[in-house]
Amino acid sequence: MKKILIRADDLGWTEAINYGIAKSVIDGIIRSVGLMPNMPAARHGLELLRDSQVCLGQHTNICVGRPLTDPARIPSICQEDGSLKPSRAYREAAKRGEDFVVLDEVVLEIEAQYRRFVELTGQQPHYFEGHAVASPNFFKGLEIVAERYGLPLLPFVMDGPVRFRSTSLYMSMDSMLPNYDPFESLKTAALRDYGPEGCCMFICHPGYLDDEILRTSSLTIPRTKEVAMAIAPETRRWLNENSIEVVTYNDL
């Protein structure tokens, strides 16, 4: 039987996002969810998923909202008002071949978010990774904290598979593409041949929309489409008909 890992990122960003993710888990096919521990709606999102058997990971975030660390201690990743620098700042720096993130500073924030994750959930994350920004020092910081606490790190790799435990994960994430159709993307990704040790890692961002997400995220309508795909009977039926099992990081 073929396998696919379908992951939902951004739990905790806003309550609307939380409702969409919860719908995708409780009534749909999502079984792995990444929590943004620093966001005000993190506790709300966890409460919605309290009775589910979801595989919960840390979606470490250094580009949305406010940090858990005193901004004065981590100035390289903060704006003057104390909020985290937006993803745009990281993209623009990467285009110039720069990385403004100070390693020692970002480790402080990554570690603070790990401690908040444990405080909120009462457990270690089932997987450990970062909300994508273009910063080698951020990725190095994740490695340092993962090694320090024995966490199951999901490395960031630009090209090729990501090795997680004994499995090679091949990432599929089309949500930013024009004319995005989540169901068609899922089918295409699921049917590829990943070899005997490979598995598709289909990353999505299901959620509903509110003013906060419209102000702070460039990804909007595709989120609602992914909720619809996740809960549609035809999606589950297609997976069953093609003998495709939805797995989690705990299964690897």
N, C-alpha and C positions, 0 to 999 in steps of 0.2 A: 504494500500500500504506500502510495506517495504521501509525503508530509509537507505541511506548510505552517509556518509560524506567522500569525497575524497579530501585530502589535499596535496598540493605540497610545500615542504620546499626549502629553500636556494636561493630565489630570491635575486640577488645582488652579489652573490659570484663571478661570472665572466660573461662576456657578452655572452659567449656560453651557459652557464646555463640559462641566461635570455631568450635567443631565444627559447630554448627548452620549458621552462615554458610558455612563451607567446603562442607558437604553441599549447601547451596542453590546454590552456584556450580558445583561440580564435577559434581553429578548433576542440577542444576536449571536454572532460567531466569535467575538473578541474574547480572548482568554489571557492576554498579557497586556498590562497597562503600566505606563511610566508616570510616576508622581513627581511634580515640581514642588519640592518641600518648602521653598521660601515663599510661595504665593499664599495670599490670605484665604483663598478658597480651598486650600489643601485638605483641611479637616472636613469640610463639607463634602468634598469628593469621596473621601474615605468612608464617611458615614453612608453615602449612597451605595457603596459597594460592600458594606459590612458583612452581609450574609452570602456574598458570592465566593466562589473558589478561585478567584482571579490570581494569576501570577503577577506579583507587584514588584516593579523595579524602581530605581531612583533615576529620574530624568533630570540630571543636574543642570541648573539653569543660571547662567551669568549674563543674560541679556534682556530679561523682562522683570519688571517690578523692582523691589528693593532687596538688598542683600540681608542675610542674617548676621553678618559681621559688621562691626562699626565701620562705616564708609571711610573714616579717617585712617583706618588701618589697611585699606585696600583701594587706594586712590586710582590705581591703573585701570580698574574695571568699573569705576563709578563716575557719574556725572556730578556737576557742581551741587545739584540738589540732593545728592545722596542716593539717587536711583542708579540701577545698573545701566551701563552703556548699552544702546540698542544693537541688534544684530547688524544693522547697516554700518555701524562704526567698524565692526570686525571685517565686514566684506570690503569696505573701502581701504582699510589697512592692508588686507591681503593682496589687493590689486597693486599696492605700492611695494609689495614684498616685505611688509613690516608685521611685527607682532608686538603690540603695546602691553600685552599682559605680562605682569611680573609674576614669576613662578611661585615665589614664597607667599605672595598675596593671594593668588587664586587658590592655593592649597588651603589657606585659612577658610575661604568661603565654601569650597567643596566639602571640607571636613565639617563645617558648621551645618551644611545641608544634610550630610549623612547623620549627624547627631539628631537633627530635627526629624528626619525620616524614622529613626529608631524610636524617638519620643512619641511620634504620632501613631506608629503602627505596632510597636512592641516587638519588632523583629528586624533582622537585617534584610536589605533588599535582595530579591531573588535574582536580579541582574543589576548591573551598575554601569551607567553610561551618561552621556551629556547631550543636552539640547544643542544641536549643531551650530557652532560658530567656527569661523576660520582662524583658529589659534593653536599652533603647536604647543605652546606652554599650557593651555587649558587641558589638552589631551594628556600632556605629561603629568599635570597635576592630578588628573583622574587616576593615572597609573600609580602615582605615589600613594594616594589615599587608599586605593584598592589593595595595594600590597600591605599597607600599614594595618588594615583591619581585616584582611583575608576575604575581600569581597569579590564576587564573580564578575569581573570586568568584561564588558563588551567593547573591544577596541574599535577605534574609528579608523576605517580604511577607505581611501578615496576610490581605489580601483581593485577589483577582484574580491574574493570571499573574505569574510571575517571569521577567524577561528574562535569558537566558543566551546570550551571543554573538548569533546572529541568530534565536533561537528563543524563543517565549513558552511557558514551562512552566506547566502547570496542576497544582497539587499535589493529590494524593489520599492521605489517611492516615486510615484508619478503625479502626486497631488498638485504640484505647481505647473504642470504642463497645460497648454491650452486645450480646450475641449476634453478635459479629463472625464473619463467614465470609469468609476471605481470598479464596477463589476467586470468590465472588459479587461482592465488592468490586472485584476485578480486572476482571471482565467488565464491570461497570457503568462503571468508569472508562475502560476501553479503548474502549468503543463510543461514548462521547460525541464530539460534533463540536467540535474545537478550532480549526477554520479552517486555512487554508493554511500559516500560520506557527506553528501551535500544536502542542503535544505533551503528552501526559499524563505526569506525573512521579509514579509510584506508589511511595510510601515505606513500607517495611516494616522489621521488626526481627527477622528469623529467628534462632533460637537454641535451644539446649537449656538446661535449668535446673540450677543448683547452689545451694548454700547462700548463696553470695555474692550472686547475682542475686536470690534470694528476699528477702534482707535489704535490698538497696539499690535495688531497682527496683519500681515499682508495676505494671509491664508484665511479666506472666509467661506464663500459658497461651497468649495469642495468639502469642507467639514460636514455640512449638512447632507451632502450627497453620500458621504461615507457612512453616516448613520443609516441612511436609507438602504444602502447596499448591505450593511452588516445585519440588519433585521429582516431583510426580504426573504420570504420562504424560498424563492427561486435560487438564492445564493446557497442556502444550506442544501437544497435539493441537488444543485449542480455538483457540489462537493461530494455528496453521497454517491451520485451516479458515476462520478469519475474516481471513486475510491481514494479520495484525498482526505487525510486526517489532519485536523487542526491541533498542533502541539504547542507547548509553552517552553520557556527556557528551562523549567524544572524537568522537562522530559528529555533534555539533551544530555 
